[in-house]
Amino acid sequence: MSTELRIPKIGVSMTEATLSEWLVADGATVDAGTPVYAIEMDKSTNEIEAPVGGVLKIVGEVGETYEIGALIGRID
């Protein structure tokens, strides 16, 4: 079963974030809790961890700005 990776809402006033970096390559195996990507918003950067283990499938592009909840990847 696939787990979707979406842009999380971290701050109360946050409406969008920029995908600043993928910390793991497309097709790599990740463990739950491994930092997978980083987002920038309001002059801060946050690393987001994998919620589950599996193989990463990247959809989102680095440097693009996404609304909260936008799909940027999957873990199969």
Contacts in CASP RR format, 6 or more apart in sequence:
PFRMAT RR
TARGET T0000
AUTHOR 0000-0000-0000
METHOD contacts of the structure
MODEL  1
MSTELRIPKIGVSMTEATLSEWLVADGATVDAGTPVYAIEMDKSTNEIEA
PVGGVLKIVGEVGETYEIGALIGRID
2 74 0 8 1.000
2 75 0 8 1.000
2 76 0 8 1.000
3 51 0 8 1.000
3 52 0 8 1.000
3 74 0 8 1.000
3 75 0 8 1.000
3 76 0 8 1.000
4 71 0 8 1.000
4 73 0 8 1.000
4 74 0 8 1.000
5 36 0 8 1.000
5 37 0 8 1.000
5 48 0 8 1.000
5 50 0 8 1.000
5 51 0 8 1.000
5 71 0 8 1.000
5 72 0 8 1.000
5 73 0 8 1.000
5 74 0 8 1.000
5 75 0 8 1.000
6 69 0 8 1.000
6 70 0 8 1.000
6 71 0 8 1.000
6 72 0 8 1.000
7 16 0 8 1.000
7 17 0 8 1.000
7 19 0 8 1.000
7 39 0 8 1.000
7 66 0 8 1.000
7 67 0 8 1.000
7 68 0 8 1.000
7 69 0 8 1.000
7 70 0 8 1.000
7 72 0 8 1.000
8 39 0 8 1.000
8 48 0 8 1.000
8 68 0 8 1.000
8 69 0 8 1.000
9 68 0 8 1.000
9 69 0 8 1.000
10 17 0 8 1.000
10 39 0 8 1.000
10 41 0 8 1.000
10 46 0 8 1.000
11 41 0 8 1.000
13 42 0 8 1.000
14 41 0 8 1.000
14 42 0 8 1.000
14 68 0 8 1.000
15 67 0 8 1.000
15 68 0 8 1.000
16 41 0 8 1.000
16 65 0 8 1.000
16 66 0 8 1.000
16 67 0 8 1.000
16 68 0 8 1.000
17 39 0 8 1.000
17 40 0 8 1.000
17 41 0 8 1.000
17 65 0 8 1.000
17 66 0 8 1.000
17 68 0 8 1.000
18 39 0 8 1.000
18 40 0 8 1.000
18 41 0 8 1.000
18 63 0 8 1.000
18 64 0 8 1.000
18 65 0 8 1.000
18 66 0 8 1.000
19 37 0 8 1.000
19 38 0 8 1.000
19 39 0 8 1.000
19 60 0 8 1.000
19 61 0 8 1.000
19 62 0 8 1.000
19 63 0 8 1.000
19 64 0 8 1.000
19 65 0 8 1.000
19 66 0 8 1.000
19 72 0 8 1.000
20 38 0 8 1.000
20 39 0 8 1.000
20 40 0 8 1.000
20 45 0 8 1.000
20 62 0 8 1.000
20 63 0 8 1.000
21 37 0 8 1.000
21 38 0 8 1.000
21 62 0 8 1.000
22 36 0 8 1.000
22 37 0 8 1.000
22 58 0 8 1.000
22 62 0 8 1.000
23 35 0 8 1.000
23 36 0 8 1.000
23 37 0 8 1.000
23 38 0 8 1.000
23 47 0 8 1.000
24 30 0 8 1.000
24 34 0 8 1.000
24 35 0 8 1.000
24 36 0 8 1.000
24 37 0 8 1.000
24 56 0 8 1.000
25 56 0 8 1.000
26 56 0 8 1.000
26 57 0 8 1.000
26 58 0 8 1.000
27 55 0 8 1.000
27 56 0 8 1.000
27 57 0 8 1.000
27 58 0 8 1.000
28 55 0 8 1.000
28 56 0 8 1.000
29 53 0 8 1.000
29 54 0 8 1.000
29 55 0 8 1.000
29 56 0 8 1.000
30 36 0 8 1.000
30 50 0 8 1.000
30 53 0 8 1.000
30 54 0 8 1.000
30 55 0 8 1.000
30 56 0 8 1.000
30 75 0 8 1.000
31 50 0 8 1.000
31 53 0 8 1.000
31 54 0 8 1.000
32 49 0 8 1.000
32 50 0 8 1.000
32 51 0 8 1.000
32 52 0 8 1.000
32 53 0 8 1.000
33 49 0 8 1.000
33 50 0 8 1.000
33 51 0 8 1.000
34 49 0 8 1.000
34 50 0 8 1.000
34 53 0 8 1.000
35 47 0 8 1.000
35 48 0 8 1.000
35 49 0 8 1.000
35 50 0 8 1.000
36 48 0 8 1.000
36 49 0 8 1.000
36 50 0 8 1.000
36 56 0 8 1.000
37 47 0 8 1.000
37 48 0 8 1.000
37 72 0 8 1.000
38 45 0 8 1.000
38 46 0 8 1.000
38 47 0 8 1.000
38 48 0 8 1.000
39 45 0 8 1.000
39 46 0 8 1.000
39 48 0 8 1.000
50 56 0 8 1.000
50 75 0 8 1.000
51 75 0 8 1.000
52 75 0 8 1.000
53 75 0 8 1.000
54 75 0 8 1.000
54 76 0 8 1.000
55 75 0 8 1.000
55 76 0 8 1.000
56 73 0 8 1.000
56 74 0 8 1.000
56 75 0 8 1.000
57 73 0 8 1.000
57 74 0 8 1.000
57 75 0 8 1.000
57 76 0 8 1.000
58 72 0 8 1.000
58 73 0 8 1.000
59 71 0 8 1.000
59 72 0 8 1.000
59 73 0 8 1.000
59 74 0 8 1.000
60 66 0 8 1.000
60 71 0 8 1.000
60 72 0 8 1.000
60 73 0 8 1.000
66 72 0 8 1.000
END
